Amino acid sequence: MRAPVLVTGLPRSGTSWTGKMLAAGGELVYVNEPLNPRHPPGGCPGVLRASVTHRFQYICPDNAGSWLPAFRDTVALRYGFLAELRANRSPYDLARLVRYGGAFTLGRLAGRRALLDDPFAVLSAGWFASSLGCKVIVLERDPVSFVASWQRLGWTVYFHELLEQPLLVRDHPSVLELRSLVGSTDRVAKAAALWRFTHAVLAATPGIQVISYEALAADPVAGFRSLYTYAGLSWTPAAERRITRACTGAVRGHRGFTWSGLSRTAYRPMNSREALSRAAHGLTADEVTRIRALTA
């Protein structure tokens, strides 16, 4: 089987955008966030026949007993129709079953590969590369831009999701430094700490391709051409046209999420270079200085 592709990185690092641009060539079936415990297709056994218990679920060889066969089915585009029907039966669920079940089946018959777009896989990127054989692309955003994006959305992180995973603590003991921020209302400090911890984990992970979101956004055509080569995808005139059109158009509004393909994602067509100019919007100069210090 040709290598599946995983696109990951912390939420708001451009994973949905990158995943959609990689899928523009027509060789991949886009699967959005199977490890998201709070929104489908996370929690959908048709897509992933495993129980997700934490955001940023940590998967490694020592707990891969259920994860490996489940993800092998997912990346082979084998949809679990019966398991999905037993678990989820509302009209919304059935509509999702038709979308995903149809896309998996048609994609498998056409010889397409799976593309997993999942920011919640970021701490497990090494496992996806070494055990599942994925071509792993990790988006890393500048820390100021990352924190600003979370601030604009009012997001925060709950570090018990990381600290309650013993294997993560064992393999990456620096996660214990986050314990002092449990219960804190300082969203800037918490987002900066999450960025710094994740950056350290990725820097120590072999077999993955870490890409600067800012560099990709500044020159999307050249950047995606390189990623197509890395992922073993065909760079065609049609793919180049679609990427150029999606990355250089006028920005319309500031929608955080949109329907694109099989599910609701943060992706929307944009002028990627223009978007960079608003990266720190909403932060004061003092906050920018503080974030730089916290993530140095």
MOGI-V874002 format. One line per field, one symbol per residue. ss: DSSP state (A for helix, B for strand, O for the rest). psi: psi as a letter, one per 30 degrees, with the letter a starting at -180 (. if undefined). burial: I if it has 9 or more other C-alpha atoms within 8 Angstrom, else O. A space follows every 50 residues. Layout:
ss: ???
psi: ???
burial: ???
//
This chain:
ss: OOOOBBBBOOOOOOAAAAAAAAAOOOOBBBBBOOOOOOOOOOOOOOOOOO OOOOOOOOOOAAAAAAAAAAAAAAAOOOOOAAAAAAAOOOAAAAAAAAAA AAAAAAAAAOOOBBBBBOAAAAAAAAAAAAOOOOBBBBBBOOAAAAAAAA AAAOOOOOOAAAAOOAAAAAAOAAAAAAAAAOOOOOAAAAAAAAAAAAAA AAAOOOOOBBBBAAAAAAOAAAAAAAAAAAAOOOOOAAAAAAAAAAAAOO OOOOOOOBBBOOBBBOOOOOBAAAAAOOOOOOOOAAAAAAAAAAAO
psi: klklkkkalkkgggeeeeeeeefffgfljkjjhfgjffkkgkgjfeejil jkfkkhkkklffggefeeeefeeefghjkieeeeeeejgleeeeeeeeee eeeeeeeeefgllkjjjjffgefgeeeeeeefgkjkkkkkkkeeeeeeee eefgllkjffeefgjeeeeefiffffffefgkfkgieeeeeeeeeeeeee eefgjlgljkkkeeeeefieeeeeeeeeeefhlkjleeeeeeeeeffglk kjahkellkjbflklgkkkljeeeeefgegkfkleeeeeeeeefg.
burial: OOIIIIIIIIOIIIIIIIIIIIIIIOIIIIIIIIIIIOOIIIIIIIIIIO OIOOIIIIIIOOOIOOIIOIIIIIIIIIIIIOIIIOOIIOOOIIOIIOII IIIIIOIIOOOIIIIIIIIIIIIIIIIIIIOIIIIIIIIIIIIIIIIIII IOOOOOOOIOIIIOIOOIIOOOOOIOOIIOOIOOOOIIIIIIIIIIIIIO IIOOIOOIOIIIIIIIIIIIIOIIIOIIIOIOIOIOOOIIOIIIOIIIIO OOOOOOIIOIOIOIIIIIOIIIIOIIOOIIOOOOOOOIOOIIOIIO
//
